[in-house]
Amino acid sequence: MDRFLNDELGFDQRDRRQLSRALARTSEVRLFRRIQAVLLVARGQSFAAAAQTTGLSLRSVYNLVRRYLQSHQAADLEDRPRSGRPRLCGA
């Protein structure tokens, strides 16, 4: 079963408010989609529905929810630093 109750996952009203505020503040599309996916799950939608709505993979939604629930901080959904040389446009 892909649908869980909020208390089974560990979301509460504070999480939903925090995610809603973070969603309203962000201007980066990738971060917006990540926060939106976690917020949809926090509001009771299934992981599959959140993935379909945001265009993310189901695995990504599971990973994002897990990452958020470890710290309950929306900032943890931002891109992580990557090693190596950055890609160049058009290369």
Secondary structure, 3 states (H helix, E strand, C coil): CCCCCHHHHCCCHHHHHHHHHHHHHCCCHHHHHHHHHHHHHHCCCCHHHHHHHHCCCHHHHHHHHHHHHHHCCHHHHCCCCCCCCCCCCCC
